[in-house]
Amino acid sequence: MEIVAKNLQALRRARKLSRLAVAEAVQISERSYQRYENDEREPSLPLFLALADFYGVTLDQLAGRDPLPEQEG
């Protein structure tokens, strides 16, 4: 899901976080997180939920069904 990868990148960059910081927060390896951002893999549902919670967005926002908070307005 290319939109998920783009949204993960946008959310991380907007918060000025490293991939490592996000990966550690959701308890995965940095390489795994990099694969999600590069659209090489899709996160499992539990991880998708953890990422949405970490970034403070809804599942619909993370999946691209609703705009990200930074893109509203």
VMD Tcl script that builds the backbone (N, CA, C; Angstrom):
set m [mol new atoms 219]
animate dup $m
set s [atomselect $m all]
$s set {name element resname resid chain x y z} {
  {N N MET 1 A 0.842 -1.181 0.000}
  {CA C MET 1 A 0.000 0.000 0.000}
  {C C MET 1 A 0.884 1.240 0.000}
  {N N GLU 2 A 1.080 1.767 -1.147}
  {CA C GLU 2 A 1.973 2.912 -1.308}
  {C C GLU 2 A 1.566 4.091 -0.430}
  {N N ILE 3 A 0.272 4.319 -0.268}
  {CA C ILE 3 A -0.185 5.467 0.523}
  {C C ILE 3 A 0.211 5.310 1.992}
  {N N VAL 4 A 0.184 4.098 2.507}
  {CA C VAL 4 A 0.603 3.870 3.893}
  {C C VAL 4 A 2.080 4.217 4.038}
  {N N ALA 5 A 2.887 3.793 3.104}
  {CA C ALA 5 A 4.316 4.096 3.140}
  {C C ALA 5 A 4.548 5.607 3.124}
  {N N LYS 6 A 3.858 6.304 2.252}
  {CA C LYS 6 A 4.008 7.762 2.176}
  {C C LYS 6 A 3.540 8.435 3.458}
  {N N ASN 7 A 2.437 7.947 4.018}
  {CA C ASN 7 A 1.929 8.534 5.254}
  {C C ASN 7 A 2.871 8.276 6.426}
  {N N LEU 8 A 3.455 7.086 6.490}
  {CA C LEU 8 A 4.419 6.807 7.550}
  {C C LEU 8 A 5.612 7.754 7.454}
  {N N GLN 9 A 6.104 7.973 6.249}
  {CA C GLN 9 A 7.222 8.902 6.061}
  {C C GLN 9 A 6.826 10.314 6.468}
  {N N ALA 10 A 5.659 10.765 6.010}
  {CA C ALA 10 A 5.207 12.122 6.299}
  {C C ALA 10 A 5.026 12.342 7.804}
  {N N LEU 11 A 4.426 11.379 8.473}
  {CA C LEU 11 A 4.208 11.509 9.914}
  {C C LEU 11 A 5.528 11.531 10.674}
  {N N ARG 12 A 6.443 10.666 10.304}
  {CA C ARG 12 A 7.732 10.623 10.998}
  {C C ARG 12 A 8.514 11.909 10.765}
  {N N ARG 13 A 8.551 12.366 9.538}
  {CA C ARG 13 A 9.307 13.582 9.222}
  {C C ARG 13 A 8.685 14.819 9.865}
  {N N ALA 14 A 7.364 14.884 9.904}
  {CA C ALA 14 A 6.692 16.032 10.524}
  {C C ALA 14 A 7.032 16.132 12.010}
  {N N ARG 15 A 7.287 14.994 12.611}
  {CA C ARG 15 A 7.621 14.960 14.040}
  {C C ARG 15 A 9.129 14.944 14.282}
  {N N LYS 16 A 9.892 15.008 13.190}
  {CA C LYS 16 A 11.355 15.045 13.258}
  {C C LYS 16 A 11.917 13.869 14.063}
  {N N LEU 17 A 11.419 12.695 13.752}
  {CA C LEU 17 A 11.863 11.466 14.409}
  {C C LEU 17 A 12.717 10.642 13.465}
  {N N SER 18 A 13.612 9.863 14.046}
  {CA C SER 18 A 14.379 8.924 13.238}
  {C C SER 18 A 13.570 7.649 13.062}
  {N N ARG 19 A 13.946 6.863 12.071}
  {CA C ARG 19 A 13.302 5.559 11.902}
  {C C ARG 19 A 13.540 4.689 13.127}
  {N N LEU 20 A 14.721 4.794 13.677}
  {CA C LEU 20 A 15.053 4.001 14.853}
  {C C LEU 20 A 14.144 4.356 16.030}
  {N N ALA 21 A 13.894 5.627 16.234}
  {CA C ALA 21 A 13.040 6.048 17.345}
  {C C ALA 21 A 11.629 5.467 17.209}
  {N N VAL 22 A 11.089 5.514 15.990}
  {CA C VAL 22 A 9.750 4.970 15.761}
  {C C VAL 22 A 9.766 3.456 15.948}
  {N N ALA 23 A 10.751 2.810 15.373}
  {CA C ALA 23 A 10.849 1.353 15.469}
  {C C ALA 23 A 10.926 0.904 16.922}
  {N N GLU 24 A 11.732 1.583 17.703}
  {CA C GLU 24 A 11.841 1.221 19.111}
  {C C GLU 24 A 10.524 1.441 19.845}
  {N N ALA 25 A 9.820 2.510 19.507}
  {CA C ALA 25 A 8.558 2.820 20.176}
  {C C ALA 25 A 7.488 1.754 19.923}
  {N N VAL 26 A 7.518 1.164 18.730}
  {CA C VAL 26 A 6.512 0.133 18.405}
  {C C VAL 26 A 7.107 -1.276 18.467}
  {N N GLN 27 A 8.309 -1.365 18.974}
  {CA C GLN 27 A 8.974 -2.637 19.259}
  {C C GLN 27 A 9.203 -3.520 18.035}
  {N N ILE 28 A 9.772 -2.903 16.997}
  {CA C ILE 28 A 10.206 -3.642 15.814}
  {C C ILE 28 A 11.624 -3.188 15.481}
  {N N SER 29 A 12.269 -3.877 14.547}
  {CA C SER 29 A 13.614 -3.460 14.157}
  {C C SER 29 A 13.538 -2.240 13.234}
  {N N GLU 30 A 14.628 -1.491 13.214}
  {CA C GLU 30 A 14.693 -0.323 12.329}
  {C C GLU 30 A 14.543 -0.757 10.871}
  {N N ARG 31 A 15.150 -1.870 10.508}
  {CA C ARG 31 A 15.055 -2.370 9.128}
  {C C ARG 31 A 13.612 -2.713 8.771}
  {N N SER 32 A 12.884 -3.308 9.695}
  {CA C SER 32 A 11.474 -3.616 9.429}
  {C C SER 32 A 10.696 -2.333 9.166}
  {N N TYR 33 A 10.917 -1.336 10.016}
  {CA C TYR 33 A 10.208 -0.066 9.817}
  {C C TYR 33 A 10.588 0.553 8.480}
  {N N GLN 34 A 11.849 0.482 8.125}
  {CA C GLN 34 A 12.304 1.021 6.840}
  {C C GLN 34 A 11.570 0.330 5.688}
  {N N ARG 35 A 11.363 -0.956 5.787}
  {CA C ARG 35 A 10.649 -1.686 4.734}
  {C C ARG 35 A 9.214 -1.202 4.593}
  {N N TYR 36 A 8.575 -0.849 5.708}
  {CA C TYR 36 A 7.204 -0.318 5.633}
  {C C TYR 36 A 7.208 1.052 4.956}
  {N N GLU 37 A 8.162 1.888 5.301}
  {CA C GLU 37 A 8.241 3.218 4.682}
  {C C GLU 37 A 8.607 3.142 3.203}
  {N N ASN 38 A 9.349 2.120 2.811}
  {CA C ASN 38 A 9.752 1.970 1.414}
  {C C ASN 38 A 8.759 1.153 0.597}
  {N N ASP 39 A 7.647 0.810 1.204}
  {CA C ASP 39 A 6.585 0.040 0.551}
  {C C ASP 39 A 7.075 -1.331 0.081}
  {N N GLU 40 A 7.991 -1.908 0.854}
  {CA C GLU 40 A 8.490 -3.245 0.553}
  {C C GLU 40 A 7.689 -4.309 1.295}
  {N N ARG 41 A 7.016 -3.897 2.369}
  {CA C ARG 41 A 6.176 -4.796 3.166}
  {C C ARG 41 A 4.993 -4.009 3.691}
  {N N GLU 42 A 3.940 -4.731 4.056}
  {CA C GLU 42 A 2.772 -4.102 4.668}
  {C C GLU 42 A 2.714 -4.506 6.132}
  {N N PRO 43 A 2.429 -3.540 7.016}
  {CA C PRO 43 A 2.363 -3.880 8.433}
  {C C PRO 43 A 1.179 -4.793 8.742}
  {N N SER 44 A 1.373 -5.673 9.713}
  {CA C SER 44 A 0.273 -6.505 10.195}
  {C C SER 44 A -0.750 -5.605 10.885}
  {N N LEU 45 A -1.935 -6.121 11.099}
  {CA C LEU 45 A -2.971 -5.321 11.758}
  {C C LEU 45 A -2.533 -4.848 13.145}
  {N N PRO 46 A -1.980 -5.714 13.998}
  {CA C PRO 46 A -1.536 -5.210 15.305}
  {C C PRO 46 A -0.488 -4.100 15.196}
  {N N LEU 47 A 0.427 -4.223 14.251}
  {CA C LEU 47 A 1.428 -3.181 14.063}
  {C C LEU 47 A 0.800 -1.918 13.486}
  {N N PHE 48 A -0.133 -2.080 12.574}
  {CA C PHE 48 A -0.851 -0.942 11.988}
  {C C PHE 48 A -1.541 -0.144 13.103}
  {N N LEU 49 A -2.163 -0.858 14.033}
  {CA C LEU 49 A -2.818 -0.215 15.181}
  {C C LEU 49 A -1.786 0.501 16.058}
  {N N ALA 50 A -0.658 -0.159 16.309}
  {CA C ALA 50 A 0.383 0.435 17.140}
  {C C ALA 50 A 0.943 1.705 16.499}
  {N N LEU 51 A 1.136 1.691 15.196}
  {CA C LEU 51 A 1.650 2.872 14.497}
  {C C LEU 51 A 0.641 4.018 14.537}
  {N N ALA 52 A -0.616 3.711 14.329}
  {CA C ALA 52 A -1.657 4.748 14.399}
  {C C ALA 52 A -1.697 5.350 15.803}
  {N N ASP 53 A -1.648 4.512 16.815}
  {CA C ASP 53 A -1.634 5.008 18.194}
  {C C ASP 53 A -0.393 5.854 18.460}
  {N N PHE 54 A 0.761 5.386 18.016}
  {CA C PHE 54 A 2.009 6.118 18.234}
  {C C PHE 54 A 1.941 7.513 17.620}
  {N N TYR 55 A 1.442 7.596 16.395}
  {CA C TYR 55 A 1.383 8.886 15.702}
  {C C TYR 55 A 0.152 9.704 16.072}
  {N N GLY 56 A -0.784 9.120 16.808}
  {CA C GLY 56 A -1.975 9.853 17.219}
  {C C GLY 56 A -2.926 10.132 16.067}
  {N N VAL 57 A -3.009 9.179 15.143}
  {CA C VAL 57 A -3.915 9.312 14.009}
  {C C VAL 57 A -4.875 8.123 13.994}
  {N N THR 58 A -5.909 8.230 13.197}
  {CA C THR 58 A -6.848 7.120 13.058}
  {C C THR 58 A -6.322 6.129 12.027}
  {N N LEU 59 A -6.900 4.953 12.031}
  {CA C LEU 59 A -6.541 3.962 11.010}
  {C C LEU 59 A -6.887 4.488 9.621}
  {N N ASP 60 A -8.020 5.170 9.494}
  {CA C ASP 60 A -8.402 5.729 8.193}
  {C C ASP 60 A -7.396 6.771 7.718}
  {N N GLN 61 A -6.871 7.567 8.620}
  {CA C GLN 61 A -5.858 8.550 8.236}
  {C C GLN 61 A -4.578 7.861 7.802}
  {N N LEU 62 A -4.150 6.877 8.554}
  {CA C LEU 62 A -2.921 6.166 8.205}
  {C C LEU 62 A -3.062 5.429 6.877}
  {N N ALA 63 A -4.255 4.901 6.606}
  {CA C ALA 63 A -4.497 4.155 5.373}
  {C C ALA 63 A -4.788 5.062 4.179}
  {N N GLY 64 A -4.912 6.370 4.420}
  {CA C GLY 64 A -5.150 7.297 3.318}
  {C C GLY 64 A -6.608 7.516 2.985}
  {N N ARG 65 A -7.512 6.997 3.801}
  {CA C ARG 65 A -8.946 7.184 3.552}
  {C C ARG 65 A -9.415 8.555 4.026}
  {N N ASP 66 A -8.733 9.118 4.994}
  {CA C ASP 66 A -8.961 10.465 5.498}
  {C C ASP 66 A -7.631 11.187 5.472}
  {N N PRO 67 A -7.643 12.527 5.353}
  {CA C PRO 67 A -6.368 13.257 5.321}
  {C C PRO 67 A -5.659 13.201 6.662}
  {N N LEU 68 A -4.347 13.252 6.608}
  {CA C LEU 68 A -3.554 13.344 7.836}
  {C C LEU 68 A -3.820 14.701 8.489}
  {N N PRO 69 A -3.641 14.794 9.801}
  {CA C PRO 69 A -3.909 16.068 10.479}
  {C C PRO 69 A -3.159 17.252 9.869}
  {N N GLU 70 A -1.920 17.047 9.443}
  {CA C GLU 70 A -1.131 18.128 8.856}
  {C C GLU 70 A -1.665 18.563 7.497}
  {N N GLN 71 A -2.470 17.697 6.856}
  {CA C GLN 71 A -2.954 17.977 5.508}
  {C C GLN 71 A -4.381 18.527 5.494}
  {N N GLU 72 A -5.009 18.628 6.667}
  {CA C GLU 72 A -6.381 19.124 6.728}
  {C C GLU 72 A -6.400 20.626 6.554}
  {N N GLY 73 A -7.552 21.103 6.074}
  {CA C GLY 73 A -7.765 22.518 6.038}
  {C C GLY 73 A -7.532 23.104 4.719}
}
mol reanalyze $m
mol bondsrecalc $m
mol representation Tube
mol addrep $m
